[in-house]
Amino acid sequence: MTSSASHSLHIELPQEQVWDKLRDLSLAPHYVPNLTGCQLHRGPAHGQGASRRVLQKNGQWLDETVEEWREGEGFLIRLHRGAKGAPPPFRQAWFRYAIAPDGTRTRFTASLIYRPAGGLFGRLLDRLLLRRALNKVVAQIAVNLKVFYETGETQNPAFKPRDI
């Protein structure tokens, strides 16, 4: 059984400007809560097969690999820890970033698509608690991304970008 958490909003920029930022996979720590950094893996920096490792405040890390890329429209990334698969509480997990023009603005939709671990118990936990919590997390990521894109100001206090 696949579940999802999703949030849509408008970004007050044209689609081309939003895409220029969205396609830069290194920017995630500016808007994803509790990330402290990001390292691109060897290989392509954009498109299908591009991959990054995001570093988390708790000392953990997560790999994110692009499985689907729609130039100018968005992408789907698989969340995993190396070859071990998705982190708990997921059996499998993906995050979709999607944009579409809406006049002079851009409609942005963030979605977490996942299969809970734990069989029947995992599905019950998903219905009772997990889905509601994940909807809040996805909404926060979307709001943070919007503000970061519109203002250029980092929205994640855990990330301290270095001046160049």
Z-matrix of the N, CA and C atoms (Angstrom, degrees):
N
C 1 1.445
C 2 1.536 1 109.23
N 3 1.297 2 116.08 1 128.11
C 4 1.459 3 121.88 2 178.39
C 5 1.522 4 109.11 3 -100.81
N 6 1.324 5 115.97 4 135.56
C 7 1.456 6 122.81 5 176.00
C 8 1.515 7 108.55 6 -118.37
N 9 1.326 8 115.95 7 168.38
C 10 1.467 9 118.54 8 176.97
C 11 1.519 10 110.94 9 -152.48
N 12 1.323 11 113.23 10 156.43
C 13 1.459 12 122.94 11 172.66
C 14 1.519 13 105.27 12 -129.51
N 15 1.323 14 117.59 13 134.74
C 16 1.456 15 120.00 14 -173.03
C 17 1.524 16 110.84 15 -145.95
N 18 1.342 17 114.27 16 153.39
C 19 1.461 18 119.80 17 176.37
C 20 1.531 19 108.45 18 -151.01
N 21 1.330 20 116.43 19 134.11
C 22 1.465 21 122.47 20 178.60
C 23 1.516 22 109.82 21 -120.86
N 24 1.323 23 114.87 22 147.74
C 25 1.461 24 121.10 23 176.21
C 26 1.529 25 109.04 24 -159.45
N 27 1.327 26 115.15 25 173.18
C 28 1.464 27 120.94 26 177.18
C 29 1.522 28 110.02 27 -100.65
N 30 1.319 29 115.36 28 137.22
C 31 1.449 30 122.37 29 171.42
C 32 1.521 31 106.01 30 -106.38
N 33 1.309 32 116.45 31 130.29
C 34 1.464 33 121.64 32 -173.93
C 35 1.537 34 111.55 33 -81.44
N 36 1.312 35 115.56 34 50.89
C 37 1.465 36 123.67 35 176.66
C 38 1.521 37 108.16 36 -142.59
N 39 1.336 38 117.93 37 153.50
C 40 1.466 39 119.46 38 175.64
C 41 1.529 40 111.26 39 -68.17
N 42 1.304 41 115.58 40 155.75
C 43 1.462 42 122.26 41 -175.93
C 44 1.534 43 112.69 42 -53.47
N 45 1.310 44 118.21 43 -40.75
C 46 1.464 45 121.10 44 -178.03
C 47 1.533 46 111.38 45 -61.04
N 48 1.327 47 116.86 46 -40.98
C 49 1.465 48 120.32 47 178.81
C 50 1.525 49 111.60 48 -69.01
N 51 1.320 50 116.58 49 -38.61
C 52 1.461 51 120.37 50 177.95
C 53 1.534 52 109.03 51 -65.45
N 54 1.320 53 117.33 52 -43.48
C 55 1.463 54 120.59 53 -179.52
C 56 1.535 55 111.33 54 -63.04
N 57 1.314 56 117.79 55 -38.59
C 58 1.472 57 120.42 56 178.35
C 59 1.527 58 111.17 57 -57.26
N 60 1.320 59 117.74 58 -35.37
C 61 1.469 60 121.63 59 178.73
C 62 1.533 61 110.90 60 -83.10
N 63 1.318 62 116.59 61 -44.45
C 64 1.460 63 121.32 62 -175.20
C 65 1.525 64 111.38 63 -61.35
N 66 1.313 65 117.96 64 -38.16
C 67 1.466 66 121.25 65 -177.27
C 68 1.519 67 112.85 66 -71.73
N 69 1.327 68 117.56 67 -11.98
C 70 1.460 69 121.76 68 177.18
C 71 1.529 70 108.31 69 -85.11
N 72 1.305 71 116.42 70 97.33
C 73 1.459 72 121.71 71 -174.17
C 74 1.523 73 113.26 72 -66.87
N 75 1.314 74 118.23 73 -13.21
C 76 1.468 75 120.62 74 -179.03
C 77 1.529 76 113.19 75 -80.53
N 78 1.341 77 118.72 76 -8.58
C 79 1.463 78 121.32 77 -174.57
C 80 1.527 79 115.30 78 -84.24
N 81 1.320 80 118.77 79 -7.96
C 82 1.476 81 121.61 80 -174.84
C 83 1.527 82 114.44 81 -50.92
N 84 1.343 83 120.49 82 -40.07
C 85 1.476 84 118.35 83 -178.74
C 86 1.527 85 114.28 84 -63.33
N 87 1.312 86 117.93 85 -15.98
C 88 1.462 87 120.72 86 178.23
C 89 1.530 88 112.24 87 -72.51
N 90 1.349 89 117.14 88 -21.12
C 91 1.466 90 118.96 89 -175.22
C 92 1.526 91 114.96 90 -134.22
N 93 1.317 92 119.50 91 -14.32
C 94 1.466 93 120.69 92 178.54
C 95 1.526 94 108.26 93 -89.86
N 96 1.331 95 117.53 94 120.27
C 97 1.461 96 120.44 95 -177.80
C 98 1.525 97 112.95 96 -55.92
N 99 1.337 98 114.99 97 141.46
C 100 1.458 99 124.21 98 172.92
C 101 1.527 100 115.73 99 69.64
N 102 1.325 101 118.01 100 13.16
C 103 1.462 102 119.01 101 171.50
C 104 1.522 103 108.23 102 -89.14
N 105 1.322 104 115.82 103 139.04
C 106 1.467 105 120.50 104 179.12
C 107 1.520 106 112.29 105 -108.99
N 108 1.320 107 117.66 106 -7.71
C 109 1.451 108 120.05 107 179.12
C 110 1.517 109 111.61 108 179.90
N 111 1.342 110 114.57 109 178.28
C 112 1.459 111 121.63 110 -178.01
C 113 1.527 112 108.28 111 -153.42
N 114 1.312 113 115.92 112 134.37
C 115 1.462 114 121.45 113 176.86
C 116 1.521 115 108.13 114 -126.39
N 117 1.322 116 116.66 115 124.00
C 118 1.461 117 119.78 116 175.71
C 119 1.521 118 107.99 117 -76.87
N 120 1.335 119 116.19 118 137.28
C 121 1.461 120 120.78 119 175.86
C 122 1.529 121 109.77 120 -77.29
N 123 1.305 122 116.01 121 163.56
C 124 1.474 123 120.45 122 175.13
C 125 1.520 124 108.40 123 -59.40
N 126 1.310 125 114.78 124 150.56
C 127 1.449 126 119.50 125 -179.97
C 128 1.512 127 109.98 126 113.09
N 129 1.327 128 116.80 127 -160.32
C 130 1.462 129 119.47 128 -176.75
C 131 1.527 130 112.21 129 -65.08
N 132 1.332 131 116.02 130 144.14
C 133 1.469 132 121.50 131 176.84
C 134 1.522 133 111.16 132 -87.79
N 135 1.341 134 116.85 133 -17.37
C 136 1.463 135 123.19 134 -179.09
C 137 1.521 136 108.46 135 -139.71
N 138 1.299 137 115.99 136 161.31
C 139 1.458 138 120.91 137 174.02
C 140 1.514 139 113.28 138 84.52
N 141 1.327 140 113.54 139 178.46
C 142 1.459 141 120.18 140 -178.68
C 143 1.527 142 109.37 141 -58.49
N 144 1.320 143 115.83 142 134.08
C 145 1.455 144 121.62 143 -179.49
C 146 1.520 145 114.12 144 94.79
N 147 1.337 146 118.10 145 -15.48
C 148 1.466 147 120.24 146 175.58
C 149 1.526 148 108.13 147 -62.69
N 150 1.324 149 116.28 148 147.02
C 151 1.458 150 119.64 149 -175.07
C 152 1.521 151 110.25 150 -148.28
N 153 1.332 152 115.04 151 147.55
C 154 1.456 153 121.05 152 178.23
C 155 1.519 154 109.11 153 -138.41
N 156 1.314 155 115.00 154 159.16
C 157 1.459 156 121.52 155 170.97
C 158 1.515 157 106.13 156 -115.82
N 159 1.332 158 116.76 157 122.28
C 160 1.453 159 120.64 158 176.50
C 161 1.518 160 108.08 159 -99.72
N 162 1.327 161 114.82 160 136.77
C 163 1.458 162 122.11 161 -178.04
C 164 1.522 163 108.47 162 -99.51
N 165 1.313 164 115.80 163 132.39
C 166 1.457 165 121.03 164 -174.07
C 167 1.524 166 111.53 165 -105.22
N 168 1.309 167 115.91 166 153.34
C 169 1.462 168 123.86 167 -177.46
C 170 1.528 169 112.53 168 -55.52
N 171 1.308 170 117.05 169 -33.33
C 172 1.465 171 122.04 170 -177.57
C 173 1.531 172 112.94 171 -80.38
N 174 1.335 173 117.76 172 6.95
C 175 1.460 174 121.94 173 -179.64
C 176 1.521 175 113.94 174 88.10
N 177 1.321 176 116.87 175 -4.90
C 178 1.464 177 121.33 176 177.08
C 179 1.523 178 110.09 177 -82.46
N 180 1.311 179 116.67 178 174.17
C 181 1.454 180 122.36 179 176.62
C 182 1.522 181 108.15 180 -143.58
N 183 1.316 182 115.25 181 163.31
C 184 1.452 183 121.81 182 -179.81
C 185 1.519 184 108.20 183 -146.07
N 186 1.320 185 116.55 184 132.82
C 187 1.459 186 120.71 185 174.23
C 188 1.522 187 108.91 186 -91.00
N 189 1.331 188 115.43 187 144.07
C 190 1.463 189 121.93 188 178.36
C 191 1.522 190 107.20 189 -133.66
N 192 1.327 191 115.76 190 118.88
C 193 1.456 192 121.52 191 -175.76
C 194 1.526 193 109.88 192 -118.62
N 195 1.328 194 116.16 193 130.15
C 196 1.467 195 121.28 194 -179.18
C 197 1.532 196 109.35 195 -71.51
N 198 1.328 197 115.67 196 119.87
C 199 1.465 198 121.22 197 177.59
C 200 1.524 199 112.08 198 -101.95
N 201 1.312 200 116.31 199 -21.76
C 202 1.471 201 121.05 200 -178.03
C 203 1.524 202 107.13 201 -145.74
N 204 1.320 203 117.32 202 132.65
C 205 1.474 204 121.92 203 -177.96
C 206 1.520 205 108.20 204 -133.45
N 207 1.309 206 117.01 205 122.80
C 208 1.468 207 122.00 206 175.88
C 209 1.518 208 106.58 207 -118.26
N 210 1.305 209 115.75 208 100.60
C 211 1.466 210 122.52 209 -175.42
C 212 1.524 211 110.60 210 -50.54
N 213 1.319 212 115.80 211 126.09
C 214 1.456 213 122.12 212 178.91
C 215 1.516 214 115.28 213 79.25
N 216 1.345 215 117.50 214 -4.94
C 217 1.469 216 121.08 215 -175.54
C 218 1.523 217 114.43 216 -123.43
N 219 1.325 218 117.92 217 -26.97
C 220 1.453 219 119.53 218 179.16
C 221 1.507 220 113.40 219 142.90
N 222 1.330 221 114.91 220 -170.68
C 223 1.456 222 120.16 221 -177.89
C 224 1.525 223 110.53 222 -158.75
N 225 1.334 224 114.43 223 165.18
C 226 1.451 225 123.67 224 177.37
C 227 1.519 226 107.28 225 -119.81
N 228 1.342 227 116.58 226 126.68
C 229 1.453 228 119.95 227 177.95
C 230 1.523 229 109.96 228 -116.22
N 231 1.324 230 115.62 229 140.33
C 232 1.466 231 122.01 230 176.22
C 233 1.520 232 107.98 231 -90.58
N 234 1.335 233 116.77 232 132.24
C 235 1.454 234 122.92 233 179.17
C 236 1.524 235 108.63 234 -95.61
N 237 1.334 236 116.16 235 126.59
C 238 1.467 237 119.63 236 -177.35
C 239 1.524 238 110.09 237 -158.29
N 240 1.297 239 115.51 238 164.16
C 241 1.469 240 123.01 239 174.64
C 242 1.520 241 106.64 240 -113.67
N 243 1.338 242 115.30 241 88.70
C 244 1.459 243 119.61 242 -176.44
C 245 1.513 244 109.70 243 57.69
N 246 1.337 245 116.17 244 -135.02
C 247 1.468 246 121.08 245 -179.84
C 248 1.523 247 112.20 246 -84.36
N 249 1.319 248 118.25 247 -1.58
C 250 1.468 249 121.72 248 -175.27
C 251 1.524 250 113.84 249 -77.21
N 252 1.292 251 118.61 250 -14.39
C 253 1.454 252 120.33 251 -178.65
C 254 1.518 253 112.19 252 94.21
N 255 1.299 254 115.41 253 -166.18
C 256 1.465 255 121.84 254 -175.59
C 257 1.533 256 111.14 255 -68.82
N 258 1.335 257 116.14 256 150.40
C 259 1.466 258 119.24 257 177.25
C 260 1.536 259 110.57 258 -76.48
N 261 1.333 260 117.12 259 157.62
C 262 1.463 261 119.66 260 174.39
C 263 1.524 262 109.63 261 -58.58
N 264 1.293 263 119.64 262 144.63
C 265 1.461 264 129.15 263 11.80
C 266 1.528 265 113.24 264 -97.36
N 267 1.331 266 116.82 265 29.64
C 268 1.456 267 120.55 266 -174.61
C 269 1.525 268 112.35 267 -107.20
N 270 1.321 269 115.14 268 146.49
C 271 1.458 270 120.66 269 167.76
C 272 1.515 271 108.35 270 -85.39
N 273 1.337 272 116.18 271 -39.97
C 274 1.462 273 124.36 272 175.03
C 275 1.526 274 107.29 273 -146.21
N 276 1.355 275 116.16 274 150.30
C 277 1.461 276 118.58 275 179.53
C 278 1.529 277 110.32 276 -154.99
N 279 1.323 278 114.78 277 144.33
C 280 1.462 279 122.83 278 177.58
C 281 1.523 280 108.24 279 -138.33
N 282 1.318 281 116.19 280 155.84
C 283 1.461 282 121.30 281 174.29
C 284 1.516 283 107.24 282 -126.79
N 285 1.341 284 116.60 283 128.32
C 286 1.461 285 121.67 284 179.49
C 287 1.524 286 109.31 285 -110.48
N 288 1.328 287 115.23 286 129.95
C 289 1.462 288 123.77 287 171.56
C 290 1.518 289 106.06 288 -109.38
N 291 1.329 290 118.26 289 122.91
C 292 1.467 291 121.07 290 -178.30
C 293 1.526 292 109.77 291 -134.96
N 294 1.336 293 115.33 292 138.41
C 295 1.462 294 120.67 293 177.02
C 296 1.523 295 109.94 294 -130.77
N 297 1.334 296 114.31 295 153.62
C 298 1.463 297 121.33 296 177.41
C 299 1.525 298 107.77 297 -151.40
N 300 1.341 299 116.84 298 145.61
C 301 1.459 300 118.68 299 178.69
C 302 1.520 301 110.83 300 -68.60
N 303 1.335 302 114.95 301 146.93
C 304 1.456 303 121.47 302 175.74
C 305 1.528 304 106.50 303 -146.49
N 306 1.309 305 115.87 304 80.82
C 307 1.463 306 121.15 305 -173.53
C 308 1.517 307 109.09 306 68.73
N 309 1.329 308 116.26 307 -128.39
C 310 1.466 309 120.29 308 178.46
C 311 1.530 310 111.68 309 -87.55
N 312 1.335 311 116.52 310 -2.50
C 313 1.462 312 121.79 311 -179.99
C 314 1.524 313 109.48 312 -105.82
N 315 1.328 314 114.02 313 179.09
C 316 1.458 315 120.53 314 177.83
C 317 1.518 316 109.05 315 -127.63
N 318 1.303 317 115.85 316 133.01
C 319 1.468 318 121.75 317 174.10
C 320 1.516 319 107.03 318 -85.93
N 321 1.326 320 116.92 319 122.39
C 322 1.464 321 122.24 320 -179.92
C 323 1.514 322 108.71 321 -114.30
N 324 1.332 323 116.22 322 134.56
C 325 1.452 324 121.38 323 175.80
C 326 1.525 325 108.95 324 -129.24
N 327 1.325 326 115.25 325 125.96
C 328 1.458 327 122.55 326 174.50
C 329 1.523 328 107.39 327 -108.10
N 330 1.325 329 116.23 328 134.04
C 331 1.466 330 119.96 329 -179.34
C 332 1.514 331 110.48 330 -139.42
N 333 1.307 332 116.14 331 134.62
C 334 1.453 333 122.66 332 170.90
C 335 1.520 334 105.93 333 -105.79
N 336 1.329 335 116.04 334 119.69
C 337 1.456 336 122.39 335 179.00
C 338 1.521 337 106.16 336 -110.53
N 339 1.312 338 118.62 337 130.63
C 340 1.457 339 118.91 338 -173.46
C 341 1.526 340 112.15 339 -153.09
N 342 1.319 341 113.54 340 160.63
C 343 1.456 342 122.43 341 170.90
C 344 1.525 343 105.88 342 -118.73
N 345 1.317 344 117.77 343 116.51
C 346 1.463 345 119.54 344 -178.47
C 347 1.529 346 111.42 345 -67.56
N 348 1.321 347 115.50 346 145.67
C 349 1.457 348 121.12 347 173.78
C 350 1.521 349 108.57 348 -80.17
N 351 1.309 350 116.87 349 164.00
C 352 1.458 351 120.43 350 171.71
C 353 1.509 352 116.34 351 96.58
N 354 1.326 353 118.87 352 14.59
C 355 1.459 354 120.74 353 175.21
C 356 1.515 355 113.23 354 58.57
N 357 1.329 356 115.86 355 -136.32
C 358 1.464 357 121.95 356 -178.07
C 359 1.525 358 111.06 357 -61.17
N 360 1.324 359 117.48 358 -42.53
C 361 1.463 360 121.02 359 178.44
C 362 1.527 361 110.39 360 -61.34
N 363 1.319 362 117.27 361 -42.04
C 364 1.466 363 121.60 362 178.72
C 365 1.525 364 112.01 363 -63.16
N 366 1.320 365 116.53 364 -40.22
C 367 1.469 366 120.02 365 178.30
C 368 1.528 367 111.03 366 -66.55
N 369 1.320 368 116.74 367 -38.71
C 370 1.467 369 121.17 368 177.49
C 371 1.530 370 110.20 369 -65.88
N 372 1.312 371 116.61 370 -45.80
C 373 1.463 372 121.34 371 177.53
C 374 1.532 373 110.43 372 -59.77
N 375 1.326 374 116.13 373 -39.49
C 376 1.464 375 120.64 374 178.28
C 377 1.525 376 110.58 375 -60.61
N 378 1.321 377 116.50 376 -47.24
C 379 1.466 378 120.38 377 -178.83
C 380 1.527 379 112.65 378 -65.67
N 381 1.323 380 116.72 379 -39.06
C 382 1.460 381 120.67 380 -174.76
C 383 1.523 382 113.86 381 -81.47
N 384 1.338 383 118.18 382 -38.15
C 385 1.460 384 120.32 383 -171.76
C 386 1.530 385 115.24 384 -132.15
N 387 1.302 386 115.67 385 -50.06
C 388 1.460 387 121.07 386 -168.10
C 389 1.526 388 113.05 387 -60.28
N 390 1.310 389 117.34 388 -49.41
C 391 1.465 390 120.95 389 -176.23
C 392 1.527 391 111.90 390 -57.88
N 393 1.316 392 117.43 391 -42.06
C 394 1.462 393 121.38 392 -179.95
C 395 1.537 394 110.42 393 -64.42
N 396 1.322 395 116.87 394 -44.67
C 397 1.469 396 121.17 395 179.24
C 398 1.527 397 110.74 396 -64.99
N 399 1.315 398 117.29 397 -41.19
C 400 1.470 399 120.54 398 -178.74
C 401 1.526 400 111.31 399 -68.50
N 402 1.337 401 117.43 400 -34.16
C 403 1.470 402 119.20 401 175.49
C 404 1.525 403 110.73 402 -60.75
N 405 1.332 404 117.13 403 -38.82
C 406 1.468 405 120.61 404 178.08
C 407 1.525 406 111.11 405 -65.99
N 408 1.323 407 117.02 406 -42.38
C 409 1.470 408 121.07 407 179.94
C 410 1.529 409 110.53 408 -63.92
N 411 1.317 410 116.97 409 -46.35
C 412 1.469 411 120.87 410 -179.36
C 413 1.528 412 110.33 411 -63.85
N 414 1.321 413 117.52 412 -40.55
C 415 1.471 414 120.65 413 177.30
C 416 1.527 415 110.44 414 -62.09
N 417 1.330 416 117.81 415 -41.38
C 418 1.467 417 120.82 416 179.17
C 419 1.518 418 111.26 417 -64.49
N 420 1.324 419 117.45 418 -40.69
C 421 1.470 420 120.72 419 177.02
C 422 1.521 421 109.72 420 -60.99
N 423 1.338 422 117.56 421 -45.13
C 424 1.463 423 121.22 422 -178.97
C 425 1.525 424 111.44 423 -62.67
N 426 1.316 425 117.27 424 -45.66
C 427 1.468 426 121.27 425 179.70
C 428 1.531 427 110.03 426 -63.96
N 429 1.328 428 116.93 427 -45.03
C 430 1.463 429 120.33 428 178.98
C 431 1.531 430 111.63 429 -61.07
N 432 1.330 431 116.76 430 -43.09
C 433 1.461 432 120.88 431 178.50
C 434 1.525 433 110.24 432 -60.32
N 435 1.323 434 117.32 433 -46.03
C 436 1.466 435 122.19 434 179.45
C 437 1.520 436 110.49 435 -55.91
N 438 1.327 437 117.13 436 -51.46
C 439 1.464 438 120.77 437 -177.00
C 440 1.529 439 110.60 438 -65.39
N 441 1.326 440 117.37 439 -42.41
C 442 1.462 441 120.29 440 178.18
C 443 1.525 442 111.05 441 -61.10
N 444 1.323 443 117.50 442 -45.57
C 445 1.470 444 120.61 443 -179.62
C 446 1.526 445 111.28 444 -64.17
N 447 1.329 446 116.98 445 -41.57
C 448 1.463 447 120.67 446 -176.88
C 449 1.528 448 113.03 447 -74.96
N 450 1.324 449 118.20 448 -31.77
C 451 1.471 450 120.98 449 -173.49
C 452 1.528 451 114.04 450 -113.00
N 453 1.330 452 116.78 451 -22.26
C 454 1.458 453 120.34 452 -174.50
C 455 1.514 454 113.42 453 79.60
N 456 1.326 455 117.70 454 3.26
C 457 1.456 456 121.91 455 -178.42
C 458 1.527 457 110.71 456 -94.89
N 459 1.333 458 115.93 457 126.69
C 460 1.460 459 122.11 458 179.10
C 461 1.522 460 109.59 459 -57.22
N 462 1.335 461 116.01 460 134.35
C 463 1.466 462 122.10 461 -177.19
C 464 1.519 463 113.20 462 -107.07
N 465 1.319 464 117.09 463 7.31
C 466 1.447 465 122.16 464 -177.71
C 467 1.521 466 109.21 465 -117.97
N 468 1.325 467 118.81 466 104.66
C 469 1.467 468 121.01 467 -176.71
C 470 1.522 469 114.03 468 -62.38
N 471 1.353 470 118.66 469 -20.51
C 472 1.455 471 121.40 470 179.75
C 473 1.536 472 112.05 471 -72.67
N 474 1.332 473 116.34 472 -20.17
C 475 1.482 474 121.18 473 -177.13
C 476 1.511 475 109.25 474 -97.84
N 477 1.302 476 115.74 475 125.24
C 478 1.460 477 122.52 476 178.21
C 479 1.531 478 108.64 477 -115.17
N 480 1.337 479 117.54 478 88.82
C 481 1.467 480 118.94 479 -179.15
C 482 1.526 481 110.68 480 -62.57
N 483 1.313 482 114.20 481 140.69
C 484 1.461 483 119.87 482 178.50
C 485 1.517 484 109.55 483 -85.12
N 486 1.339 485 115.16 484 139.67
C 487 1.455 486 119.63 485 174.42
C 488 1.522 487 109.36 486 -72.23
N 489 1.313 488 115.69 487 139.65
C 490 1.466 489 120.41 488 -179.53
C 491 1.513 490 109.44 489 -100.50
